[in-house]
Amino acid sequence: MLRAIDVIGEPKTPIELNSLEVDSSGGLTQREPKYPLVFRFSWRDSKFEGAVDRADGRLTLELRLQLATVPFTAEDSDKRGKWTAIVSDAEAPAGGMLQIMHDSNAVLSKTVDLPEMGDFTADGFVTNIAMMVLSLAPYLDLLVEHSGANQTHDA
């Protein structure tokens, strides 16, 4: 007689149940987060991507913003030149970078260290994100002013 367990196989442990898992003895435990934890949000018509990661035993928070798709020189040499000048002349935010990536996207990014897990709260997380976004606001204004329009795209 064929049993269901013979068809589907023995269950493997630990069994993951969102933030809980069942260990080999059948007990429920809180599972460790799987990094990076990725999220997205919009502010001032700009779409941000964020990631919380663990590096060297510390938590880091990185925000990235695709500012524009920069045309190739053959497409629009003036616009390409303006973007290249902005990227080379602008002083990047502390802990941040402003660069034209290999796919011709202008990207503004910033990374900060987060508090240790025992001191890390939802309030602190939202505060860190707000402080990072507000610290990037002058760069967004400058880029919009020099590029002639807000040209953010979905990443």
Helices and strands as residue ranges (DSSP letters): H 4-8, E 15-17, E 20-22, E 28-30, E 37-43, E 46-55, E 58-69, H 77-89, E 96-100, E 105-113, G 117-119, H 122-147
